[in-house]
């Protein structure tokens, strides 16, 4: 684990441990919840003398100690240092000169490049999705064909050996690549993308290694019959593609493009990554509109109309390219590639009708879907904490855990169909019975020639084909209720235990699959009271479990409609999603917010906790504050950069350069490193007569790629240079965002998040004090940091209210 810095970037994920910490505490350390200030303490009445003394210290005292919260998070499968992104425009003299030099041609080129990059992101994301689906269909298809052939010959032991060995080899391939090559590729990647779009950066989350391992590992993991999906990894893949294209090439390999220098900033990369995440969902489900809404509803923290158009254009390109690639495969040139995830699940009845009598079963489906979804999140939280205890012991334990889960899963998938009774083949089906090959509704397994095993038909298929089988209309009699019950229970818990391994894995498809089984089960139990088909119940069950676990409404609704290609289902899907979300919200958070907290990402919510309105920014500002003079000694700059991890420093002009100490602006660590590397120093502490704009270009201060940073230790300076001075004025942001120390913390949070800041300077109320009294950064808004400063808030009577939903969850 990386060492902790007191205030490296202004945020942390650690904090004081709450003895009653809720289930959303980070995996790395315990975290307190957010509580309201006790009115008895606020009004000065009630409580003992110690409480009143604490209140006086709280309201009038100053905090001079440094913040000691953690600056690391669980990125993929490894703990990594994290820091904030710079979305603010750095308006210094160099920046202003660069903008003045740009003409109409530069602006047109900049706009054209934005759209060109969106086109490339969409095309490449579609290609990645096609490759992933093609790989899964062929690898898993070959495995099922060999296993089915051995079962037809009556060689059951050999079939199990092949099934187990192939699953083990594929799982270990994905795990070894992830653990030893790209640990950031583990998991779905959606929590990492969500954190990045909220303003949190981490090493290698969008690197080329991560991209390659994500695609190859996803193919291997999904083909290994683990209950994992490819939708989440494809979201991460699309984000990786967008980030790599937005970096403007590579200096290391001398592959740079002068035109792409416009995108060497976090704002444009953020927009590209947003488009990439939308393209990932569009590639996974061939749902362009659903992809845009997913990015808007789930992962994005900032949105505007211009971004909406570019995201829609990107997903439209995904749909066009996928259509072209699918048409190419119709000629049979893609091996075993069939009607998998890239083909719409166009399987429901042509004409869907429903009546008032159908509403009670649908409402019941939504209510229990919300309960099951919240339970899914609850159990997943517990399993991930257990896995974290195992994984932190070393790489060998990560591989051992993956091996154990895949062996248990293979035994479960091969063993459970033996308890199902064989069913005679239907006489009115258009499909061959029993199914010969890798897919189909009628797997023979151990049954006689004219019979099939309905449970094997669910287990011995890819996830996409199993969903298709469950969604199929006119199949009410093809599955026995006991088989559906066994499959639902198995897929529910296998999906929980398969996620969290050190390999690429998604949650979206397993939840859809489990929800389809749940819907079928409900349809069989109470379907006699309804006119709806069991296949339609399966579709609504998927929507209910998605709403209960992920709490997405609009995006899931559109994705389900695009998957099934049936707009008549819209009212029922909307009703189920709304009911399941409302029910599940009473118990815990959605699964992606839960994962963000578990991984330790300091995610800023779009709202302020109620207790923040009773605090001012001066109550959370920590010190000591490091500042620089407008003309500063080189040796002092080097000393501060080596002894602190701060990324922003106020620049203060003092006499004789100003009548009184005056805040000039804010300068970033990266810009100081550029100045030190350039060594354009002056020998005396006087205003420089050199024109800095002739010695520096804006490109030298451009932001490097995600997770890439310069280090002060890499710069060598001689003793003579350390005694020289550097003029910081031309490189200082002269218009940083500032707030008065009396502003409420809630108001400061809204400003900080909506503008996308990294640093927010705190100014004194009185002009007789220092020109700047502190800096607010991301971690100052974290509940664990605030409660660490004011531990008496743990005794607030509002704590029980805030933990109410957790107490309800404990009954399970």
Helices and strands as residue ranges (DSSP letters): H 39-42, H 49-60, E 72-75, E 78-84, H 93-101, H 104-152, H 156-180, G 183-185, H 190-198, E 200-202, H 208-223, H 231-246, E 249-250, E 255-256, G 259-263, H 266-285, H 288-294, I 295-299, H 305-329, G 356-358, H 359-391, H 395-416, G 417-419, E 423-424, E 451-452, H 454-459, H 463-471, H 481-498, H 508-526, G 527-529, H 534-549, H 554-564, G 567-569, H 570-585, H 591-599, G 610-614, G 617-619, E 627-629, E 631-633, H 634-643, E 648-653, E 662-668, H 669-678, H 692-695, G 698-701, G 712-714, H 719-722, E 725-727, G 729-731, E 738-740, H 745-755, E 760-763, E 774-776, G 778-781, H 783-789, G 791-795, H 799-802, H 804-809
